[in-house]
Amino acid sequence: MRKNSIKNVRINNEVQKELSQIIRESKDPRIHPLTSVVLVEVATDLKTCKAYVSVLGTDEDRAKTEEGLKSAAGFMRHELARRLNLRNTPEIKFIMDTSIEDAIRMTNLIDEVNRKDADK
């Protein structure tokens, strides 16, 4: 299976949807409620999966969420296996994605510059 084949894209989307649902239903207090799965890349052999996760909160919230997700990775893999009909259930590696926070910060900086220009 090629990396950008229709089947691989469909598997990525399904895994992202189910993983988001599993995280939302998680009862782990370390996982922040504003945690979202931004992107999922499942390897073509279905052995590994990189899940890019974004947390809207403080750096402490991000660190606790990352710790909670890494400790619950086995449980989440088991849940994925139960919910999806795949030959192999991929091992999940969580990667923290800060692109949303960076975009918010950039928007705030642009707004601040625009306000300063309007005051002149």
RASULZI-V466724 format. One record per residue. PSI is psi in radians with two decimals (* if undefined). NEAR is the number of other ideal C-beta (glycine too) atoms within 12 Angstrom. Layout:
# RASULZI-V466724
psi = (PSI,PSI)
near = (NEAR,NEAR)
This chain:
# RASULZI-V466724
psi = (2.26,2.78,-0.73,0.46,2.81,-0.69,-0.76,-0.70,-0.74,-0.73,-0.76,-0.79,-0.74,-0.76,-0.71,-0.78,-0.83,-0.68,-0.69,-0.75,-0.74,-0.75,-0.73,-0.65,-0.13,2.46,0.10,2.11,-0.30,-0.44,2.08,2.48,-0.44,0.90,2.27,2.56,1.99,-0.76,2.55,2.30,1.88,2.32,2.69,-0.45,0.06,0.41,-0.63,2.77,2.24,2.09,2.00,2.08,2.39,2.40,2.12,1.83,-2.88,3.00,-0.60,-0.73,-0.73,-0.78,-0.76,-0.71,-0.74,-0.75,-0.78,-0.72,-0.73,-0.64,-0.44,0.14,-0.68,-0.78,-0.76,-0.62,-0.74,-0.76,-0.70,-0.74,-0.66,-0.62,-0.49,2.56,1.44,2.65,-0.84,2.49,2.14,2.60,2.27,2.27,2.09,2.29,2.19,2.27,2.15,0.23,-0.62,-0.76,-0.69,-0.71,-0.71,-0.75,-0.75,-0.72,-0.73,-0.70,-0.73,-0.75,-0.70,-0.75,-0.74,-0.68,-0.71,-0.69,-0.63,-0.53,-0.39,*)
near = (19,11,15,14,13,12,18,24,20,18,33,33,20,26,38,30,21,32,43,27,20,32,37,20,18,24,13,24,14,24,34,29,20,18,35,29,37,27,24,36,28,38,23,20,17,27,17,22,38,26,39,28,40,31,35,22,24,13,15,13,24,28,18,23,34,31,21,27,35,24,19,30,32,15,23,39,30,16,24,36,23,15,20,30,13,26,14,21,28,33,24,38,24,34,25,30,26,21,19,24,23,13,16,16,14,15,14,14,14,14,14,14,14,13,12,11,10,9,8,7)
